[in-house]
Amino acid sequence: ARAIHRLSPPVFVVPPAIESRVRNMMAACRSVGNSNFRYQILPLQVGDMLQIRSNVYVRPFRTHHSVPSQGYEIVVRKRKLKPELHGLPQEELNAIRLAGREITQEIETVELAYTGDTSLDVFKTNPELLKCKRLLVECTFVEDEPLPEEARGWGHMHLQHILENAEFFENQHVGLIHLSCRYSPSSTIELMTSQLDQTSLRGRYSIIHPYTALGTDLGAKFTPKDWKESDWLSPYNV
């Protein structure tokens, strides 16, 4: 599809630990499909950053799953006037700058974080996720089975984990993703909404069912009306 629209080949950012496996998988797909599909695989480890725009970066963070995994943050860096200089007239600011003093400082904002598959332990490893503007966090299981601790052992989260820790989410908005396809949209979202609305997350969460990702009317019908795709996909434009 990218070639049809004359776009550059896609770049797949992956944890270094699985780089070779991803290369083998992609090579097998090309072989089976007799395709010359072009792409780039970029290993990016925790601690590194990938610049995607002049002031926008992708930064991986450690997650906890049954295989090597990591989540990703969209980080925006801007320079702003130092707080102690607020209110000074422009003439004085110019004088300070001409004297060789820096009048601005770099401010870093995590506009969006995406956990991918992970257990609740991701918040112990990365407590800053609870403060980023927008958080996409997995919530694979919803009903009584499997139990929350079973889900945790498999490297996933249960709705109960979100409910029990709702007070710690300081994010502007939280999107619950990766719901198991064993759940139907109507009953699942009704169940989740009835419980989430009893917590401090009320009014600032979205439930993104897999059918929504497929673009079907069924999924879209039960997605909260206040969810805007642009709010998640272009955070640096907000």
Disulfide bonds with the S-S distance in Angstrom:
none
